[in-house]
Every structure is written in structure tokens, then in C-alpha cells.
Amino acid sequence: MHSVGLVLHPERDSAEAVAAVLGWAAGKGAQVLGIDAEIRRLSSAAVAVTAEELGQRARCDRCLGGGAPAGRS
């Protein structure tokens, strides 16, 4: 299974973008991974993982909400 990792802006509402990614991934049979604290903030269906796991498991990373905050690229 392919996986997509999400990194969310800590202050912006990314719920709509996350929903779009989840819908796209469902149609492609891909798993969506997100950093646990960020994903819990949205009550998302993405699989919560640590930042380290995200880097190891995601085949593709996407930043939502205006890019990664300083120090997280």
C-alpha cells in the first residue's frame, strides 16, 4: 500500500484540505499518515504516527495550510 504523509500548519485550519487528501487517497487505495498531535487536532481519519515514523513510512509528504512552520521542512 502506498502512503502519503501530512504535515499541518500549527495555526491554520487545514480541515478542508485534509478531507480532500483523504478522499483522493481513498480512491487510490493509499494510506494517509499524519503526525499524531496534528491529526488529533482535526479528528481526522488519517493514521496518527510520530514525526520519525512519518519520515520513514510516507512515500510522499505534503504540507497543508501554507507550508511547514520554521524548522520543519
Secondary structure, DSSP 8 states (H G I E B T S, - for coil): --EEEEEE-SSS--HHHHHHHHHHHHHHT-EEEEEHHHHHHHT-SSEEE-HHHHHHH-SEEEEESSS--TT--
